[in-house]
Amino acid sequence: MSLTEGKDELRGRFTRWIVITARNAQLSYLRAERRHPQTIPLDEVDLMIEDTALLSAGATPGGFDFVERQLADAFRELPLMRRRILELLFVEELSPTEIAAKLHCSVQHVYNQRSLALKRLRERLTKEKENDKR
Amino acid sequence: MTNAEFRLMLENAVNGDPDALERLLNLYMPLINRLSRYAGWLDEDCRQYILLHITIHISEFRI
């Protein structure tokens, strides 16, 4: 029996294949993530506004648009994991405990990341508001 | 797992057996988890993407 057979040539070959395939998938995912950050398209935002009580309160899709745009921009600039935590909290409406289990981290980390993300969004929006006043 | 058992599992996975594929993916899950980490935290979306990619392409592996 040769050394190659002893170490199982097939297992080695498959391990190399899966490493390359998984790495290619990882790079492809990261490229797509940079190209298409997870935000709601503005045309969908307009449709959502039409379905809400905002219209009855006098809001119009055009008038609401820029706040949504600023928020979307600020959200897009957040680190990936903070975006993910905010999505799980506010879109999927999971509890911090559920999120911690899903992301394999501590509940305290979820709270910390939420706090930092909201702080960053608040700072960004406040800054833009001040710039608009000038 | 012996070499013969691994070969059988791999052959079945490549031929579309979902149970064999699941066992094979579990075997390589530490590698997949390592590649799915972003800034130290597991990115579940990335992991799903990698798993899907492997599932789609495993039939291309030549035994």
N, CA and C atoms of all chains as a GROMACS GRO file, in nm:
protein
  591
    1MET      N    1   0.085  -0.120   0.000
    1MET     CA    2   0.000   0.000   0.000
    1MET      C    3   0.089   0.125   0.000
    2SER      N    4   0.062   0.218  -0.088
    2SER     CA    5   0.143   0.339  -0.092
    2SER      C    6   0.102   0.436   0.019
    3LEU      N    7   0.186   0.536   0.044
    3LEU     CA    8   0.153   0.636   0.147
    3LEU      C    9   0.024   0.710   0.113
    4THR      N   10   0.007   0.739  -0.015
    4THR     CA   11  -0.112   0.813  -0.058
    4THR      C   12  -0.239   0.736  -0.024
    5GLU      N   13  -0.231   0.601  -0.048
    5GLU     CA   14  -0.348   0.519  -0.018
    5GLU      C   15  -0.376   0.517   0.132
    6GLY      N   16  -0.265   0.510   0.211
    6GLY     CA   17  -0.280   0.506   0.357
    6GLY      C   18  -0.350   0.629   0.410
    7LYS      N   19  -0.321   0.745   0.352
    7LYS     CA   20  -0.383   0.869   0.399
    7LYS      C   21  -0.518   0.893   0.333
    8ASP      N   22  -0.556   0.804   0.245
    8ASP     CA   23  -0.680   0.814   0.169
    8ASP      C   24  -0.677   0.934   0.073
    9GLU      N   25  -0.639   0.902  -0.047
    9GLU     CA   26  -0.626   1.004  -0.152
    9GLU      C   27  -0.759   1.074  -0.178
   10LEU      N   28  -0.868   0.996  -0.175
   10LEU     CA   29  -1.000   1.052  -0.204
   10LEU      C   30  -1.039   1.157  -0.099
   11ARG      N   31  -1.017   1.125   0.028
   11ARG     CA   32  -1.054   1.217   0.135
   11ARG      C   33  -0.974   1.347   0.124
   12GLY      N   34  -0.843   1.332   0.094
   12GLY     CA   35  -0.758   1.450   0.076
   12GLY      C   36  -0.802   1.535  -0.041
   13ARG      N   37  -0.834   1.466  -0.150
   13ARG     CA   38  -0.878   1.539  -0.270
   13ARG      C   39  -1.010   1.611  -0.245
   14PHE      N   40  -1.102   1.544  -0.175
   14PHE     CA   41  -1.232   1.607  -0.147
   14PHE      C   42  -1.214   1.725  -0.050
   15THR      N   43  -1.126   1.709   0.048
   15THR     CA   44  -1.103   1.819   0.143
   15THR      C   45  -1.051   1.943   0.070
   16ARG      N   46  -0.958   1.921  -0.023
   16ARG     CA   47  -0.908   2.035  -0.102
   16ARG      C   48  -1.021   2.097  -0.184
   17TRP      N   49  -1.104   2.011  -0.241
   17TRP     CA   50  -1.216   2.060  -0.324
   17TRP      C   51  -1.313   2.145  -0.239
   18ILE      N   52  -1.346   2.094  -0.121
   18ILE     CA   53  -1.447   2.166  -0.040
   18ILE      C   54  -1.388   2.296   0.015
   19VAL      N   55  -1.258   2.297   0.045
   19VAL     CA   56  -1.195   2.421   0.092
   19VAL      C   57  -1.204   2.528  -0.017
   20ILE      N   58  -1.168   2.490  -0.139
   20ILE     CA   59  -1.170   2.585  -0.251
   20ILE      C   60  -1.313   2.630  -0.281
   21THR      N   61  -1.407   2.534  -0.284
   21THR     CA   62  -1.546   2.567  -0.316
   21THR      C   63  -1.606   2.659  -0.209
   22ALA      N   64  -1.580   2.627  -0.082
   22ALA     CA   65  -1.635   2.709   0.026
   22ALA      C   66  -1.573   2.849   0.025
   23ARG      N   67  -1.445   2.857  -0.003
   23ARG     CA   68  -1.378   2.988  -0.006
   23ARG      C   69  -1.431   3.072  -0.123
   24ASN      N   70  -1.453   3.007  -0.238
   24ASN     CA   71  -1.511   3.079  -0.351
   24ASN      C   72  -1.650   3.133  -0.315
   25ALA      N   73  -1.729   3.050  -0.246
   25ALA     CA   74  -1.864   3.092  -0.206
   25ALA      C   75  -1.855   3.209  -0.108
   26GLN      N   76  -1.760   3.202  -0.014
   26GLN     CA   77  -1.742   3.309   0.084
   26GLN      C   78  -1.709   3.441   0.014
   27LEU      N   79  -1.615   3.435  -0.082
   27LEU     CA   80  -1.576   3.557  -0.154
   27LEU      C   81  -1.694   3.611  -0.235
   28SER      N   82  -1.768   3.521  -0.296
   28SER     CA   83  -1.884   3.561  -0.376
   28SER      C   84  -1.988   3.629  -0.287
   29TYR      N   85  -2.010   3.572  -0.168
   29TYR     CA   86  -2.106   3.630  -0.073
   29TYR      C   87  -2.061   3.770  -0.029
   30LEU      N   88  -1.933   3.783   0.003
   30LEU     CA   89  -1.883   3.914   0.050
   30LEU      C   90  -1.890   4.019  -0.061
   31ARG      N   91  -1.863   3.976  -0.185
   31ARG     CA   92  -1.874   4.071  -0.298
   31ARG      C   93  -2.019   4.115  -0.314
   32ALA      N   94  -2.112   4.020  -0.308
   32ALA     CA   95  -2.254   4.052  -0.323
   32ALA      C   96  -2.301   4.142  -0.209
   33GLU      N   97  -2.249   4.116  -0.089
   33GLU     CA   98  -2.288   4.195   0.028
   33GLU      C   99  -2.244   4.341   0.012
   34ARG      N  100  -2.125   4.359  -0.049
   34ARG     CA  101  -2.078   4.496  -0.070
   34ARG      C  102  -2.157   4.565  -0.181
   35ARG      N  103  -2.193   4.485  -0.285
   35ARG     CA  104  -2.267   4.543  -0.399
   35ARG      C  105  -2.411   4.574  -0.362
   36HIS      N  106  -2.472   4.484  -0.285
   36HIS     CA  107  -2.614   4.499  -0.253
   36HIS      C  108  -2.636   4.497  -0.102
   37PRO      N  109  -2.605   4.606  -0.033
   37PRO     CA  110  -2.629   4.610   0.110
   37PRO      C  111  -2.778   4.586   0.138
   38GLN      N  112  -2.804   4.525   0.257
   38GLN     CA  113  -2.942   4.486   0.287
   38GLN      C  114  -3.026   4.605   0.331
   39THR      N  115  -3.083   4.674   0.234
   39THR     CA  116  -3.171   4.787   0.263
   39THR      C  117  -3.300   4.770   0.185
   40ILE      N  118  -3.401   4.846   0.222
   40ILE     CA  119  -3.527   4.839   0.150
   40ILE      C  120  -3.519   4.935   0.033
   41PRO      N  121  -3.545   4.886  -0.092
   41PRO     CA  122  -3.542   4.978  -0.206
   41PRO      C  123  -3.641   5.092  -0.188
   42LEU      N  124  -3.604   5.212  -0.238
   42LEU     CA  125  -3.688   5.329  -0.215
   42LEU      C  126  -3.827   5.313  -0.277
   43ASP      N  127  -3.838   5.245  -0.393
   43ASP     CA  128  -3.971   5.230  -0.453
   43ASP      C  129  -4.061   5.145  -0.363
   44GLU      N  130  -4.000   5.047  -0.292
   44GLU     CA  131  -4.080   4.967  -0.199
   44GLU      C  132  -4.120   5.049  -0.077
   45VAL      N  133  -4.031   5.140  -0.038
   45VAL     CA  134  -4.062   5.226   0.076
   45VAL      C  135  -4.186   5.310   0.043
   46ASP      N  136  -4.190   5.362  -0.080
   46ASP     CA  137  -4.306   5.440  -0.122
   46ASP      C  138  -4.434   5.359  -0.113
   47LEU      N  139  -4.427   5.233  -0.158
   47LEU     CA  140  -4.546   5.147  -0.153
   47LEU      C  141  -4.588   5.121  -0.009
   48MET      N  142  -4.488   5.105   0.077
   48MET     CA  143  -4.519   5.078   0.217
   48MET      C  144  -4.586   5.199   0.281
   49ILE      N  145  -4.539   5.318   0.243
   49ILE     CA  146  -4.597   5.440   0.300
   49ILE      C  147  -4.744   5.450   0.263
   50GLU      N  148  -4.774   5.413   0.138
   50GLU     CA  149  -4.913   5.422   0.094
   50GLU      C  150  -5.004   5.335   0.179
   51ASP      N  151  -4.949   5.229   0.233
   51ASP     CA  152  -5.029   5.136   0.312
   51ASP      C  153  -5.039   5.176   0.459
   52THR      N  154  -4.977   5.282   0.496
   52THR     CA  155  -4.975   5.315   0.640
   52THR      C  156  -5.063   5.437   0.668
   53ALA      N  157  -5.075   5.463   0.795
   53ALA     CA  158  -5.156   5.579   0.835
   53ALA      C  159  -5.085   5.710   0.810
   54LEU      N  160  -4.960   5.702   0.764
   54LEU     CA  161  -4.886   5.826   0.739
   54LEU      C  162  -4.958   5.913   0.637
   55LEU      N  163  -5.019   5.848   0.536
   55LEU     CA  164  -5.089   5.926   0.434
   55LEU      C  165  -5.204   6.004   0.495
   56SER      N  166  -5.276   5.937   0.584
   56SER     CA  167  -5.388   6.008   0.646
   56SER      C  168  -5.340   6.121   0.735
   57ALA      N  169  -5.216   6.111   0.782
   57ALA     CA  170  -5.161   6.218   0.865
   57ALA      C  171  -5.100   6.329   0.780
   58GLY      N  172  -5.113   6.318   0.649
   58GLY     CA  173  -5.065   6.424   0.561
   58GLY      C  174  -4.931   6.397   0.499
   59ALA      N  175  -4.868   6.283   0.530
   59ALA     CA  176  -4.738   6.252   0.469
   59ALA      C  177  -4.756   6.208   0.324
   60THR      N  178  -4.658   6.238   0.242
   60THR     CA  179  -4.661   6.192   0.103
   60THR      C  180  -4.535   6.111   0.079
   61PRO      N  181  -4.543   6.017  -0.014
   61PRO     CA  182  -4.423   5.938  -0.041
   61PRO      C  183  -4.302   6.026  -0.072
   62GLY      N  184  -4.322   6.130  -0.152
   62GLY     CA  185  -4.211   6.219  -0.188
   62GLY      C  186  -4.156   6.293  -0.068
   63GLY      N  187  -4.247   6.339   0.020
   63GLY     CA  188  -4.205   6.415   0.136
   63GLY      C  189  -4.131   6.331   0.238
   64PHE      N  190  -4.167   6.205   0.247
   64PHE     CA  191  -4.107   6.116   0.345
   64PHE      C  192  -3.974   6.061   0.296
   65ASP      N  193  -3.957   6.069   0.164
   65ASP     CA  194  -3.848   6.000   0.098
   65ASP      C  195  -3.711   6.033   0.154
   66PHE      N  196  -3.687   6.159   0.181
   66PHE     CA  197  -3.550   6.192   0.214
   66PHE      C  198  -3.507   6.144   0.352
   67VAL      N  199  -3.601   6.140   0.446
   67VAL     CA  200  -3.567   6.087   0.578
   67VAL      C  201  -3.533   5.939   0.565
   68GLU      N  202  -3.615   5.870   0.485
   68GLU     CA  203  -3.589   5.728   0.460
   68GLU      C  204  -3.452   5.710   0.396
   69ARG      N  205  -3.422   5.798   0.302
   69ARG     CA  206  -3.293   5.787   0.232
   69ARG      C  207  -3.177   5.808   0.330
   70GLN      N  208  -3.190   5.909   0.416
   70GLN     CA  209  -3.083   5.935   0.514
   70GLN      C  210  -3.066   5.816   0.607
   71LEU      N  211  -3.180   5.762   0.649
   71LEU     CA  212  -3.175   5.648   0.741
   71LEU      C  213  -3.113   5.526   0.671
   72ALA      N  214  -3.154   5.506   0.545
   72ALA     CA  215  -3.099   5.392   0.468
   72ALA      C  216  -2.948   5.407   0.451
   73ASP      N  217  -2.903   5.531   0.422
   73ASP     CA  218  -2.759   5.556   0.405
   73ASP      C  219  -2.684   5.526   0.535
   74ALA      N  220  -2.740   5.577   0.645
   74ALA     CA  221  -2.675   5.558   0.775
   74ALA      C  222  -2.672   5.409   0.811
   75PHE      N  223  -2.781   5.341   0.783
   75PHE     CA  224  -2.791   5.198   0.813
   75PHE      C  225  -2.688   5.119   0.733
   76ARG      N  226  -2.673   5.159   0.605
   76ARG     CA  227  -2.581   5.088   0.515
   76ARG      C  228  -2.436   5.101   0.564
   77GLU      N  229  -2.406   5.209   0.634
   77GLU     CA  230  -2.268   5.230   0.679
   77GLU      C  231  -2.235   5.155   0.808
   78LEU      N  232  -2.336   5.096   0.870
   78LEU     CA  233  -2.310   5.020   0.992
   78LEU      C  234  -2.232   4.893   0.958
   79PRO      N  235  -2.150   4.845   1.053
   79PRO     CA  236  -2.083   4.716   1.031
   79PRO      C  237  -2.188   4.606   1.010
   80LEU      N  238  -2.147   4.506   0.933
   80LEU     CA  239  -2.239   4.399   0.893
   80LEU      C  240  -2.313   4.336   1.011
   81MET      N  241  -2.241   4.303   1.118
   81MET     CA  242  -2.307   4.234   1.230
   81MET      C  243  -2.406   4.324   1.302
   82ARG      N  244  -2.377   4.455   1.308
   82ARG     CA  245  -2.473   4.545   1.374
   82ARG      C  246  -2.600   4.555   1.291
   83ARG      N  247  -2.580   4.561   1.158
   83ARG     CA  248  -2.698   4.563   1.069
   83ARG      C  249  -2.782   4.439   1.090
   84ARG      N  250  -2.712   4.325   1.099
   84ARG     CA  251  -2.782   4.197   1.114
   84ARG      C  252  -2.861   4.195   1.246
   85ILE      N  253  -2.799   4.245   1.352
   85ILE     CA  254  -2.866   4.244   1.482
   85ILE      C  255  -2.988   4.336   1.479
   86LEU      N  256  -2.975   4.453   1.415
   86LEU     CA  257  -3.092   4.543   1.406
   86LEU      C  258  -3.203   4.479   1.324
   87GLU      N  259  -3.167   4.412   1.216
   87GLU     CA  260  -3.269   4.344   1.134
   87GLU      C  261  -3.343   4.238   1.215
   88LEU      N  262  -3.265   4.160   1.289
   88LEU     CA  263  -3.327   4.053   1.368
   88LEU      C  264  -3.416   4.112   1.477
   89LEU      N  265  -3.373   4.225   1.533
   89LEU     CA  266  -3.452   4.288   1.640
   89LEU      C  267  -3.579   4.352   1.586
   90PHE      N  268  -3.564   4.433   1.480
   90PHE     CA  269  -3.676   4.518   1.439
   90PHE      C  270  -3.754   4.466   1.318
   91VAL      N  271  -3.690   4.384   1.236
   91VAL     CA  272  -3.763   4.330   1.120
   91VAL      C  273  -3.821   4.193   1.155
   92GLU      N  274  -3.734   4.104   1.204
   92GLU     CA  275  -3.782   3.970   1.238
   92GLU      C  276  -3.842   3.964   1.379
   93GLU      N  277  -3.821   4.074   1.454
   93GLU     CA  278  -3.877   4.088   1.588
   93GLU      C  279  -3.839   3.974   1.682
   94LEU      N  280  -3.713   3.934   1.676
   94LEU     CA  281  -3.664   3.832   1.769
   94LEU      C  282  -3.621   3.900   1.899
   95SER      N  283  -3.622   3.824   2.006
   95SER     CA  284  -3.576   3.879   2.134
   95SER      C  285  -3.423   3.872   2.137
   96PRO      N  286  -3.358   3.954   2.223
   96PRO     CA  287  -3.211   3.947   2.234
   96PRO      C  288  -3.162   3.806   2.267
   97THR      N  289  -3.238   3.733   2.346
   97THR     CA  290  -3.198   3.595   2.381
   97THR      C  291  -3.200   3.507   2.257
   98GLU      N  292  -3.304   3.522   2.175
   98GLU     CA  293  -3.315   3.441   2.052
   98GLU      C  294  -3.202   3.477   1.955
   99ILE      N  295  -3.172   3.607   1.948
   99ILE     CA  296  -3.066   3.652   1.858
   99ILE      C  297  -2.930   3.598   1.903
  100ALA      N  298  -2.908   3.603   2.034
  100ALA     CA  299  -2.781   3.552   2.088
  100ALA      C  300  -2.764   3.404   2.053
  101ALA      N  301  -2.873   3.329   2.063
  101ALA     CA  302  -2.866   3.185   2.030
  101ALA      C  303  -2.839   3.166   1.881
  102LYS      N  304  -2.904   3.250   1.799
  102LYS     CA  305  -2.890   3.237   1.654
  102LYS      C  306  -2.749   3.275   1.608
  103LEU      N  307  -2.692   3.377   1.670
  103LEU     CA  308  -2.561   3.427   1.626
  103LEU      C  309  -2.446   3.370   1.709
  104HIS      N  310  -2.479   3.280   1.801
  104HIS     CA  311  -2.377   3.218   1.886
  104HIS      C  312  -2.294   3.324   1.960
  105CYS      N  313  -2.362   3.416   2.023
  105CYS     CA  314  -2.291   3.517   2.104
  105CYS      C  315  -2.370   3.536   2.233
  106SER      N  316  -2.318   3.623   2.320
  106SER     CA  317  -2.387   3.644   2.447
  106SER      C  318  -2.501   3.745   2.430
  107VAL      N  319  -2.598   3.738   2.522
  107VAL     CA  320  -2.710   3.832   2.518
  107VAL      C  321  -2.657   3.975   2.539
  108GLN      N  322  -2.558   3.986   2.627
  108GLN     CA  323  -2.500   4.118   2.654
  108GLN      C  324  -2.440   4.177   2.527
  109HIS      N  325  -2.380   4.092   2.444
  109HIS     CA  326  -2.322   4.141   2.318
  109HIS      C  327  -2.431   4.198   2.227
  110VAL      N  328  -2.546   4.130   2.225
  110VAL     CA  329  -2.657   4.179   2.142
  110VAL      C  330  -2.700   4.318   2.191
  111TYR      N  331  -2.715   4.332   2.323
  111TYR     CA  332  -2.753   4.463   2.379
  111TYR      C  333  -2.648   4.569   2.344
  112ASN      N  334  -2.521   4.533   2.360
  112ASN     CA  335  -2.413   4.629   2.331
  112ASN      C  336  -2.416   4.673   2.185
  113GLN      N  337  -2.431   4.574   2.097
  113GLN     CA  338  -2.431   4.605   1.954
  113GLN      C  339  -2.553   4.689   1.916
  114ARG      N  340  -2.667   4.657   1.975
  114ARG     CA  341  -2.788   4.736   1.948
  114ARG      C  342  -2.767   4.881   1.992
  115SER      N  343  -2.713   4.895   2.112
  115SER     CA  344  -2.691   5.028   2.166
  115SER      C  345  -2.594   5.108   2.077
  116LEU      N  346  -2.484   5.044   2.037
  116LEU     CA  347  -2.385   5.112   1.952
  116LEU      C  348  -2.444   5.147   1.815
  117ALA      N  349  -2.523   5.054   1.760
  117ALA     CA  350  -2.582   5.078   1.627
  117ALA      C  351  -2.681   5.195   1.632
  118LEU      N  352  -2.767   5.196   1.733
  118LEU     CA  353  -2.866   5.304   1.744
  118LEU      C  354  -2.797   5.439   1.770
  119LYS      N  355  -2.692   5.433   1.851
  119LYS     CA  356  -2.616   5.556   1.880
  119LYS      C  357  -2.556   5.611   1.750
  120ARG      N  358  -2.498   5.521   1.670
  120ARG     CA  359  -2.436   5.562   1.544
  120ARG      C  360  -2.542   5.622   1.449
  121LEU      N  361  -2.658   5.557   1.441
  121LEU     CA  362  -2.765   5.607   1.353
  121LEU      C  363  -2.812   5.745   1.400
  122ARG      N  364  -2.830   5.758   1.532
  122ARG     CA  365  -2.878   5.884   1.589
  122ARG      C  366  -2.778   5.996   1.560
  123GLU      N  367  -2.649   5.966   1.582
  123GLU     CA  368  -2.545   6.067   1.557
  123GLU      C  369  -2.544   6.109   1.410
  124ARG      N  370  -2.556   6.010   1.324
  124ARG     CA  371  -2.549   6.037   1.180
  124ARG      C  372  -2.667   6.124   1.135
  125LEU      N  373  -2.787   6.089   1.184
  125LEU     CA  374  -2.906   6.166   1.144
  125LEU      C  375  -2.904   6.307   1.203
  126THR      N  376  -2.859   6.318   1.328
  126THR     CA  377  -2.850   6.450   1.392
  126THR      C  378  -2.751   6.539   1.317
  127LYS      N  379  -2.639   6.479   1.278
  127LYS     CA  380  -2.535   6.552   1.206
  127LYS      C  381  -2.590   6.604   1.072
  128GLU      N  382  -2.665   6.518   1.003
  128GLU     CA  383  -2.721   6.560   0.873
  128GLU      C  384  -2.826   6.670   0.892
  129LYS      N  385  -2.901   6.659   1.001
  129LYS     CA  386  -3.003   6.760   1.029
  129LYS      C  387  -2.936   6.896   1.051
  130GLU      N  388  -2.824   6.893   1.127
  130GLU     CA  389  -2.750   7.017   1.152
  130GLU      C  390  -2.692   7.073   1.023
  131ASN      N  391  -2.641   6.987   0.941
  131ASN     CA  392  -2.586   7.031   0.812
  131ASN      C  393  -2.694   7.094   0.725
  132ASP      N  394  -2.816   7.036   0.731
  132ASP     CA  395  -2.927   7.090   0.652
  132ASP      C  396  -2.965   7.231   0.696
  133LYS      N  397  -2.952   7.256   0.830
  133LYS     CA  398  -2.990   7.388   0.884
  133LYS      C  399  -2.895   7.497   0.836
  134ARG      N  400  -2.766   7.458   0.818
  134ARG     CA  401  -2.665   7.559   0.780
  134ARG      C  402  -2.683   7.609   0.637
  135MET      N  403  -1.422   0.742   1.150
  135MET     CA  404  -1.481   0.696   1.024
  135MET      C  405  -1.371   0.637   0.936
  136THR      N  406  -1.392   0.516   0.888
  136THR     CA  407  -1.289   0.452   0.804
  136THR      C  408  -1.292   0.514   0.663
  137ASN      N  409  -1.184   0.487   0.590
  137ASN     CA  410  -1.177   0.538   0.453
  137ASN      C  411  -1.292   0.485   0.368
  138ALA      N  412  -1.326   0.358   0.390
  138ALA     CA  413  -1.433   0.296   0.311
  138ALA      C  414  -1.568   0.363   0.342
  139GLU      N  415  -1.590   0.392   0.470
  139GLU     CA  416  -1.716   0.458   0.509
  139GLU      C  417  -1.724   0.600   0.450
  140PHE      N  418  -1.608   0.667   0.453
  140PHE     CA  419  -1.606   0.802   0.397
  140PHE      C  420  -1.637   0.798   0.247
  141ARG      N  421  -1.575   0.702   0.178
  141ARG     CA  422  -1.597   0.691   0.032
  141ARG      C  423  -1.744   0.666   0.002
  142LEU      N  424  -1.805   0.576   0.079
  142LEU     CA  425  -1.946   0.544   0.056
  142LEU      C  426  -2.034   0.667   0.079
  143MET      N  427  -2.005   0.739   0.188
  143MET     CA  428  -2.083   0.859   0.219
  143MET      C  429  -2.066   0.964   0.108
  144LEU      N  430  -1.943   0.981   0.063
  144LEU     CA  431  -1.916   1.080  -0.042
  144LEU      C  432  -1.985   1.041  -0.173
  145GLU      N  433  -1.974   0.914  -0.208
  145GLU     CA  434  -2.039   0.867  -0.332
  145GLU      C  435  -2.190   0.893  -0.326
  146ASN      N  436  -2.250   0.860  -0.212
  146ASN     CA  437  -2.395   0.880  -0.197
  146ASN      C  438  -2.430   1.029  -0.204
  147ALA      N  439  -2.348   1.112  -0.139
  147ALA     CA  440  -2.375   1.257  -0.140
  147ALA      C  441  -2.366   1.313  -0.281
  148VAL      N  442  -2.264   1.270  -0.354
  148VAL     CA  443  -2.245   1.318  -0.492
  148VAL      C  444  -2.361   1.270  -0.580
  149ASN      N  445  -2.416   1.153  -0.548
  149ASN     CA  446  -2.527   1.099  -0.627
  149ASN      C  447  -2.663   1.151  -0.580
  150GLY      N  448  -2.663   1.246  -0.486
  150GLY     CA  449  -2.789   1.313  -0.450
  150GLY      C  450  -2.859   1.260  -0.327
  151ASP      N  451  -2.793   1.180  -0.246
  151ASP     CA  452  -2.856   1.131  -0.123
  151ASP      C  453  -2.851   1.242  -0.016
  152PRO      N  454  -2.966   1.296   0.025
  152PRO     CA  455  -2.964   1.409   0.118
  152PRO      C  456  -2.908   1.374   0.256
  153ASP      N  457  -2.932   1.250   0.303
  153ASP     CA  458  -2.879   1.211   0.435
  153ASP      C  459  -2.726   1.207   0.433
  154ALA      N  460  -2.673   1.152   0.325
  154ALA     CA  461  -2.526   1.144   0.312
  154ALA      C  462  -2.468   1.285   0.302
  155LEU      N  463  -2.537   1.370   0.228
  155LEU     CA  464  -2.489   1.508   0.213
  155LEU      C  465  -2.488   1.580   0.348
  156GLU      N  466  -2.593   1.557   0.426
  156GLU     CA  467  -2.601   1.622   0.557
  156GLU      C  468  -2.486   1.576   0.647
  157ARG      N  469  -2.460   1.444   0.644
  157ARG     CA  470  -2.350   1.392   0.728
  157ARG      C  471  -2.216   1.447   0.681
  158LEU      N  472  -2.202   1.458   0.550
  158LEU     CA  473  -2.076   1.510   0.494
  158LEU      C  474  -2.057   1.658   0.533
  159LEU      N  475  -2.165   1.735   0.523
  159LEU     CA  476  -2.155   1.877   0.557
  159LEU      C  477  -2.127   1.895   0.707
  160ASN      N  478  -2.188   1.809   0.789
  160ASN     CA  479  -2.161   1.816   0.933
  160ASN      C  480  -2.014   1.788   0.964
  161LEU      N  481  -1.957   1.696   0.886
  161LEU     CA  482  -1.816   1.662   0.905
  161LEU      C  483  -1.726   1.783   0.878
  162TYR      N  484  -1.767   1.864   0.780
  162TYR     CA  485  -1.684   1.980   0.740
  162TYR      C  486  -1.738   2.112   0.799
  163MET      N  487  -1.834   2.101   0.893
  163MET     CA  488  -1.894   2.223   0.946
  163MET      C  489  -1.793   2.317   1.016
  164PRO      N  490  -1.692   2.264   1.088
  164PRO     CA  491  -1.593   2.357   1.147
  164PRO      C  492  -1.526   2.446   1.043
  165LEU      N  493  -1.494   2.388   0.927
  165LEU     CA  494  -1.433   2.467   0.819
  165LEU      C  495  -1.531   2.572   0.768
  166ILE      N  496  -1.657   2.530   0.748
  166ILE     CA  497  -1.758   2.623   0.696
  166ILE      C  498  -1.784   2.735   0.796
  167ASN      N  499  -1.791   2.699   0.924
  167ASN     CA  500  -1.811   2.802   1.028
  167ASN      C  501  -1.695   2.901   1.031
  168ARG      N  502  -1.574   2.850   1.013
  168ARG     CA  503  -1.455   2.938   1.016
  168ARG      C  504  -1.462   3.040   0.903
  169LEU      N  505  -1.507   2.993   0.785
  169LEU     CA  506  -1.515   3.084   0.670
  169LEU      C  507  -1.636   3.179   0.680
  170SER      N  508  -1.728   3.148   0.770
  170SER     CA  509  -1.850   3.230   0.782
  170SER      C  510  -1.837   3.336   0.891
  171ARG      N  511  -1.719   3.344   0.949
  171ARG     CA  512  -1.703   3.442   1.058
  171ARG      C  513  -1.665   3.578   1.002
  172TYR      N  514  -1.730   3.678   1.059
  172TYR     CA  515  -1.702   3.816   1.018
  172TYR      C  516  -1.674   3.894   1.145
  173ALA      N  517  -1.555   3.950   1.155
  173ALA     CA  518  -1.513   4.025   1.274
  173ALA      C  519  -1.534   3.942   1.400
  174GLY      N  520  -1.509   3.814   1.390
  174GLY     CA  521  -1.518   3.727   1.507
  174GLY      C  522  -1.654   3.667   1.532
  175TRP      N  523  -1.757   3.709   1.456
  175TRP     CA  524  -1.892   3.659   1.481
  175TRP      C  525  -1.942   3.581   1.361
  176LEU      N  526  -2.021   3.478   1.393
  176LEU     CA  527  -2.071   3.391   1.286
  176LEU      C  528  -2.179   3.463   1.205
  177ASP      N  529  -2.156   3.473   1.074
  177ASP     CA  530  -2.255   3.534   0.986
  177ASP      C  531  -2.342   3.421   0.929
  178GLU      N  532  -2.462   3.410   0.983
  178GLU     CA  533  -2.552   3.299   0.946
  178GLU      C  534  -2.584   3.300   0.797
  179ASP      N  535  -2.601   3.420   0.739
  179ASP     CA  536  -2.632   3.431   0.596
  179ASP      C  537  -2.517   3.375   0.512
  180CYS      N  538  -2.395   3.410   0.555
  180CYS     CA  539  -2.277   3.364   0.482
  180CYS      C  540  -2.269   3.212   0.489
  181ARG      N  541  -2.296   3.157   0.608
  181ARG     CA  542  -2.290   3.012   0.624
  181ARG      C  543  -2.393   2.944   0.533
  182GLN      N  544  -2.516   2.999   0.530
  182GLN     CA  545  -2.619   2.943   0.443
  182GLN      C  546  -2.576   2.948   0.297
  183TYR      N  547  -2.515   3.059   0.259
  183TYR     CA  548  -2.470   3.077   0.121
  183TYR      C  549  -2.365   2.972   0.084
  184ILE      N  550  -2.269   2.950   0.175
  184ILE     CA  551  -2.164   2.851   0.150
  184ILE      C  552  -2.224   2.711   0.140
  185LEU      N  553  -2.313   2.678   0.234
  185LEU     CA  554  -2.376   2.545   0.234
  185LEU      C  555  -2.454   2.522   0.105
  186LEU      N  556  -2.526   2.626   0.061
  186LEU     CA  557  -2.604   2.615  -0.062
  186LEU      C  558  -2.511   2.595  -0.183
  187HIS      N  559  -2.402   2.670  -0.184
  187HIS     CA  560  -2.305   2.662  -0.293
  187HIS      C  561  -2.247   2.520  -0.303
  188ILE      N  562  -2.211   2.464  -0.188
  188ILE     CA  563  -2.154   2.328  -0.187
  188ILE      C  564  -2.260   2.227  -0.233
  189THR      N  565  -2.383   2.244  -0.183
  189THR     CA  566  -2.492   2.152  -0.219
  189THR      C  567  -2.516   2.154  -0.369
  190ILE      N  568  -2.511   2.271  -0.428
  190ILE     CA  569  -2.536   2.284  -0.573
  190ILE      C  570  -2.423   2.219  -0.653
  191HIS      N  571  -2.300   2.238  -0.605
  191HIS     CA  572  -2.184   2.198  -0.687
  191HIS      C  573  -2.128   2.060  -0.653
  192ILE      N  574  -2.180   1.995  -0.550
  192ILE     CA  575  -2.115   1.868  -0.508
  192ILE      C  576  -2.125   1.760  -0.616
  193SER      N  577  -2.228   1.769  -0.699
  193SER     CA  578  -2.242   1.666  -0.804
  193SER      C  579  -2.130   1.680  -0.909
  194GLU      N  580  -2.059   1.793  -0.909
  194GLU     CA  581  -1.950   1.813  -1.005
  194GLU      C  582  -1.820   1.746  -0.959
  195PHE      N  583  -1.818   1.705  -0.831
  195PHE     CA  584  -1.695   1.642  -0.780
  195PHE      C  585  -1.679   1.503  -0.842
  196ARG      N  586  -1.561   1.477  -0.899
  196ARG     CA  587  -1.534   1.349  -0.965
  196ARG      C  588  -1.464   1.254  -0.869
  197ILE      N  589  -1.526   1.142  -0.841
  197ILE     CA  590  -1.466   1.044  -0.748
  197ILE      C  591  -1.365   0.956  -0.824
   0.00000   0.00000   0.00000
